């Protein structure tokens, strides 16, 4: 199957200012990563590949695709189970911001024969690493907000998406900052005067 890109440089212009000098093939490399590393785990392999199967080579949805796939990709206005109107924007904004975060993170670094270095520009000063981290996290946070909208759309229409299997680990794995997956519950990891049998709040329980 040929690589299908669900968004392109024109899509970005609806959400963020991005230089027209960026080569489309360079941007496509990060769109591909966002689709495979962010969108595919979120939707699940079965739903992701079935959606792609219903898309044209240019990333648009096929005319004969099921309507709920058209709505998933392009957005829709619908009523939830309580009768409230929901305006769902589709997958584009989620993908744009996941892609942009990956682009910013990678574009700040240049790989040389002696190793990776921070890029310097003639008409500007390279952003400091702490500020770069904040910028990447900011864009991932925006992407996650849109991902929550996609998740709500799938829940509200779950009867139309039997291939979607909700996985709570996907939600934590896509957060902007580092996540603690678990803590060794042996006595070694407790203070010497507290035993595992006491009512001791584990750090991962505290964070969650």
N, C-alpha and C positions, 0 to 999 in steps of 0.2 A: 504494500500500500504506500503510495506517495505521501510525503509529509504534507499535512493540511494545517495551515495557520488560521486560527479562528479570529485573529485580529491582525491589523497591519499599521503602517505608519499613519495613515489617515485616521484610524480609530483613535490613536493617541491624541490627536489634535482636538478631539472633543472633550478631553479631560485635563491634559497637561501641555504646556509649551515644550516642544522638543525640536531641536535644531534640524532644519531641512538638509543640513550637510551630513547628517548621520546616514551611512550607507544602509539601504534596506536589508541587505544580506546580514549585516552586523546586528541589526535589531532583530531579525528573524531568529538568530541564534539564541537570543534571550527569550523570545516568545516561545520557542520550542522547549526551552528549559522550564518556563512557567507552566506550559501545558502538561509536560510530563512529570514535573516534580511538585507542582502545586495543585493543578486542576485534576489530574488523573487520580491521585490518592484521595482527593476530596470527593469526587463523584463515584469513585470505585472503578475498577478496570472494566467491568461489564458495561456499565452505563456510559462510561467515557468512549469506549470503542464503538458502541452502538450509535452514539451521537455522531462520532466522526464518520461512521459508515453512511449516515444520512446527510452528509455535507458534500457540497461540490468541491472541486479542486481549489477554488479560490476562497474557500472558507465560509461561503454562504450556505444556508440550509437548502436542501433540495426541495423542489416544488411538491414532490410527492411524499415528503417526510411527514410523519404524524404531527398534528397540530401542537401537541404538548412539547415536542422537541423544538419546534419553531419558537414556541413561547420561552422555553428554557434558554435558548441561545439568544434570542432577540429581545426578550422582555414581553411583558403583557400587563394588562389591567384586569384584575379578577376579584371576586368576592371570597373572603375566607369563610371558615365555618360559622363565624359569628355574624356574617353579613356585612363586614367592613370592607371597604374598597382598598385594595392593595395595589400600589404601583411598583411593579417589579421591573428593573432595568436590564435584566439579562446577564450574560456571563462577561460581556465586554469590560465593564469597569473593574471587576475583580481581576481579570487577566491583565489589564493595562497596568495596574498598580503592583501586582506581583512581578510583572516583567520589568517595570521601571525600577523597582527595588533591586532586582538582580543586575540590571544594567548599571545603575549608579555604583553599586558595590564593586563590580568588575572593572568599570571604566576608569576608576581612580587608580588602578594599578597597571603598570606596564611590566611585561616580562622580558628580561634581558638575559644575555648569556651568563651573567654573574648572579642572577636571581631576580625576584620581583622587587620593583621600586615604585614609589609614589610618583605619579605623573606631574610634571611642571609645565605650565603654559606661558607663552610669551605675553599674553594679554590678561593674565590673571594669576592669582596665588592658589596653589593646590590646597584643598580643604583639609583641615587637620583630621587625623584619624578619629578622635572622639566625636567630632561634628559629623563625620561621614557615617559613623555608626548610628547616630541619632537620626540622620536623614533617611538612612535605609530602614530603620525601625518605624519611622513616621509613615513611609510609603507602605510598608507591610501592614501597619495598623489600619490604614485606609483600605487596603486590599481585604483584610480580615473583616472589616465592617461590611463590605460588599458581599463577602463570602457568607456572612450571617444572613443576608437578604436571600441569597441563593438557597441556603439551607432552609429558610422559612418557606420559600416557594416549593421546595421539594416535599417538605412536611405537609403543607397545605394541599398538595396534589399527589400525595404518596400513592394513591390508588392508580395513578397514571404511570408511575415509575417503579414497577416491580423489580427492576434491575438495581435500583439504588438501595444499598445496604449502609445504614448509618453506622459510623464507627467513631466513638467519642475520642479515640486517640488521634484522629485526624485534626480535631479542633485544637488540641493542645500542641500538636507538632507544627502547626502553621503560625503559632504566635510569634510576635516580633522579637521577643527576648529569649534567652536560654531557659529551658524548662528542666526541672528535676524529675526524672522518671520514677525514682524509687530510692529507698534508703535501706541499707543493710540493717536488719533488725536484731543483730546479735548483741550480746551484752557489751561488747567492745565499744559500740557506738553510743552507749548511754553514759551519763555522768556516773561516777563511781558510787554515789550514794542513792542512785535510782535504779531499780531493777525493771526489766521489761514487763513484769507482771503488774506494775503500777499503772495508774491512769496517766500515761505520758503521751503528750501530743507530738507525733512525728512531724518532721519538717515538711514532708510532702502532703500531709493532711492539712497542715497550717496554710500552705500555699494554695491548696485547692478549696 
